[in-house]
Amino acid sequence: MMHLPASVRVYLSTAPCDMRRSFDGLHALVTNAMQLDALGGHLFVFSNRRRDRIKILYWDRDGFAVWAKRLEEGTYAMPFEDNENAPRREITAQELGAILSGIDLSTARRRKRYQRKLTEAA
């Protein structure tokens, strides 16, 4: 189980990523393709076309950090449609933990929980 501060958001890239990319290449994807600020302290998750590798880019106080995992067997069940047009999808830290643990979120059932409604300032 991953425990992240409530202020940290997790963004999943919906397009497959070339896993040869590292700090600068992933940073360019965050800024150009996902259209987000990579220095905000959030997690940016990328997977390859075969979905057997994941990289996570995040800003760690004084520089970028990259976390990577390669599965020796099987694939990750990414929670998006292959034909989705959005460049990114926001997921929760719990959903990220489930993905990394091998849980398919499309077949998982979520129990009802209280969720605070955000009000938009005018």
For each residue, the residues with C-beta under 8 A, 3 or more apart:
1: 94 97
2: 93 94 96 97 100
3: 93
4: 8 10 43 93
5: 8
6:
7: 41
8: 4 5 41 42 43 93
9: 42 43 90
10: 4 42 43 45 90 91 92 93 95 96
11: 30 34 36 42 43 44 45 88 89 90 91
12: 45 78 79 80 88 89 90 91 96
13: 17 29 33 34 44 45 46 47 87 88
14: 80 84 86 87 88 89
15: 33 87
16: 47 48 49
17: 13 21 26 29 46 47 48 55
18: 21 25 48
19: 46 48 53 55 68
20: 25
21: 17 18 24 25 26 29 46 55
22: 25 26 66
23: 26 27 57 64 66
24: 21 27 28
25: 18 20 21 22 28 29
26: 17 21 22 23 29 30 44 46 55 57 64 66
27: 23 24 30 31 38 57 64
28: 24 25 31 32 33
29: 13 17 21 25 26 32 33 34 44 46
30: 11 26 27 33 34 36 37 38 44 57
31: 27 28 34 35 36 37 38
32: 28 29 35
33: 13 15 28 29 30 87
34: 11 13 29 30 31 44 87 88
35: 31 32 87 88
36: 11 30 31 40 42 44 88
37: 30 31 40
38: 27 30 31 44 57 59 64
39: 59
40: 36 37 59
41: 7 8 58 59
42: 8 9 10 11 36 58
43: 4 8 9 10 11 56 57 58 93 96
44: 11 13 26 29 30 34 36 38 56 57 58
45: 10 11 12 13 54 55 56 91 96
46: 13 17 19 21 26 29 54 55 56 57
47: 13 16 17 51 53 54 55 76 78
48: 16 17 18 19 51 52 53
49: 16
50: 53 75
51: 47 48 75 76 77 78
52: 48 70 71 74 75 76
53: 19 47 48 50 68 69 70 71
54: 45 46 47 68 69 76 99 100
55: 17 19 21 26 45 46 47 66 67 68
56: 43 44 45 46 66 67 68
57: 23 26 27 30 38 43 44 46 64 65 66
58: 41 42 43 44 64 65 67
59: 38 39 40 41 63 64 65
60: 63 64 65
61:
62:
63: 59 60
64: 23 26 27 38 57 58 59 60
65: 57 58 59 60
66: 22 23 26 55 56 57
67: 55 56 58
68: 19 53 54 55 56
69: 53 54 100
70: 52 53
71: 52 53 74 75 76
72:
73:
74: 52 71 102
75: 50 51 52 71
76: 47 51 52 54 71 99 100 102
77: 51 99 102 103 104 105 106
78: 12 47 51 99
79: 12 89 91 95 99 105 106
80: 12 14 84 89
81: 84
82:
83:
84: 14 80 81 89
85:
86: 14 89
87: 13 14 15 33 34 35
88: 11 12 13 14 34 35 36
89: 11 12 14 79 80 84 86
90: 9 10 11 12
91: 10 11 12 45 79 95 96 99
92: 10 95 96
93: 2 3 4 8 10 43 96 97
94: 1 2 97 98
95: 10 79 91 92 98 99 105
96: 2 10 12 43 45 91 92 93 99 100
97: 1 2 93 94 100 101
98: 94 95 101 103 105 108
99: 54 76 77 78 79 91 95 96 103 105
100: 2 54 69 76 96 97
101: 97 98
102: 74 76 77
103: 77 98 99 108
104: 77 107 108
105: 77 79 95 98 99 108
106: 77 79
107: 104
108: 98 103 104 105
109:
110: 113
111:
112:
113: 110
114:
115:
116:
117:
118:
119:
120:
121:
122:
